[in-house]
Amino acid sequence: MTTVFSDFNGLEMFFVACAIIGGLFVLIKLVLQFIGSDADTDVGVDGDIGIDAGHADSDVGFRALSLQGLSAFFMMFGLVGLALYRQSQMGVVISTVGAVVAGLASVWVIGKIFQGAARLQSSGTLHTADAVGCSGTVYLTIPERGTGRVSLNFKNHLREFDAIEINGAEVPTGTPVRVVQVRASVLVVEKMK
């Protein structure tokens, strides 16, 4: 292995070391993500290690001073710097500036990719108030002046909700109904005609 790098000068060895260290961290992160072991951990003062169950935006991991951002920067810095200095015979200044620009560009591209991915996500939260006007069927009989359950096709999802009849009448199972109002988390329904 030492014969491969024997004709490298100090700057070339620096570029190689940056590329290897950055690439190693990128590879480790990639492997951990594929096997599902890429969890953020918090280390407490007493030494306990706990997994952070909170969810963060996708681009949070790629801020400028994160492990991922620094890994990508150093990997591209080393590869482009070595290519410019050794293969293209550029000077020290041009190689270093080109390496810095390539490292910053890689962090920027990764950030943009994750911003795009973050826009693809949705909360999945269904707001019960949006159910007004939806129709469905009674799933469990709504007793007179009582609460039953209705099944609605709500935002392309089949959901069950507690429901009462608008006039307090009994509504048997299987009766088609329409939501006219929402009181807290209970739907107020009327029979469809």
N, C-alpha and C positions, 0 to 999 in steps of 0.2 A: 504494500500500500504506500510505503514511503517513496518508492521509486516512481509512482504515478505523479506525485506532487513535488518531486525533487527539483525540478527546474522552475517552480513557481516562486515569485518574489513575495515580499511581505504583503503588498496590496492585494495580489491575487489570492494569497492564503486567507486574507481577511474576507474577500468576496466569497470564497469557497466555504469558509466557516459560517458566514451569515446564511448562505443558501442551504447548507446542511441543517443547521439548527432550526431555521424557519420552516424548511420543508419537513423536518421531523415532527415539529409541533402540529403542522397542518395535517400530516398523515395520521398522527395519533388522534387528533380531533375527529377526522373523517372516520376512522375505524370505530371509535367510541360511539359516534352517532349511528353508524350502521348496526352495531350490536345492541344499541339502546342503553348504553351505560353512561351517556353523556349528561349527568345530572349536576346541577349546581349544588355545592355543599357549603354550609356555613359552619365554621369552627367557633365554638363558644369559648369563653374564658377558662372554663373548667376542663376543656379538652374534648367535650362531647362533639360528635359530628352529626349534624342533622341535614336532611335533604329539604331544600326549599321547595315547598309545594306551590308557591305562588307562580302565576303566569306573567310573563313579561312580553313586550313586543319583540318580534323576530329580530329587528335591527339593533336591539340593546346589546347583543353579544358582539356587535361589530363596531363599537365606538372606537375612536382612534387609539385609546390606550388599553384596549382589551387584549387578552392573550391571542385571540383570533386575528385581530387587526395587526398586532405587532408581528405575528408569525407570517402572515401574508406579505407584510412590508419587507421583512428581512429576507424571505425566500426570493421575492422578485428583485430586491435590491442586490442580493448576491449574484443571482443568475444573470441579470442584465449588466451589472457592473463587470462581471468576469467576461461576458461576451464582448462588451464594448472595449475593454482594455486588452484582452488577450487575442481575440479573434479579429476584431476590426482595427486593432492597433491605434486606438484613440488615446489621447493623453490622460493623465491622472484626473484633471479637472473635469473634462468632458465625460469621462467614464463615471466619475462620482456623481455629477449632476444628473446624468442619464439614469443612473441606478436609483437615485432619490426620486426622480420623476416617475420611474416605473413602479417603485414601491408605493408611492402615494396614489398612483393610478389604480393599482391593484386593490388597495383599501377602498377607494372611491367606487370601483366597479362592484366589489362585494357588497358595499353598503347599498348601492342602487338595486342590486338583485334582491336583497332582503327587504328593502322598502317595497318593492313590487310584490314580493311574497306576502308582506303584511297587509297589503290592500286586498288580497284574495280571501282573507279570513273574515268571518262574521261572528257576531256574538252568540247567535243561536237563541237569544232570549225572546220568548214569546210574551207579548204584553196582552194581558187578558182584555184590556179596554178595546183592543183592535178587533175583538170577536163580534162586536155589534154589527148586525146585518148578516152574519154567517148562518147557515142552516145546517141542521143535523137531525139526529133521531134520539129519542129518549132511550137510554141504556138501562137505567134502573128507574122504576116507576117513581114519579114525583107525587108524593102523597098530598092530600088536601092540606094546605097551609104548612107544607113541609119541604124538605130538600131531597132531591133525587140526583141522578147523574145523567148527563147527555153526552153523546159522542158527536164531535164536530170535525169536519174537514177544515182545519184552521191553518192557513198559510201552507197549504200542501202537506200537512201533517194530520194524521188522525189522532185527535186528543179527546180526553174525557175531562169533563168539568162538573162541579157541583152546580145544580140549577134549581130555581124555583119558578113556578108559573106566575105570570103577571097578575092574575086575579085570585091567586091562591087555590085554583081548582086542581083536582087530581088529573094527572096525565099518565096513561098507561105506557108500558114498555113498547118500543117500536113506532111510536107516534112521531111524525115529522114535525120539527119545531124550528123557529127562527129566534135568534138572540135579539132582544130589543133594548137591553140595558145591562150594565154590569154594576153590582154593588159589592165593593171590596173584591173578593175573589169568587163570588157566586154570580152566575149568570141568571138574568131574568129572561124567560123565554115565553113565547106564545105559540099556540098551535098554528100550523100552516093550514090554509084553506085550500 
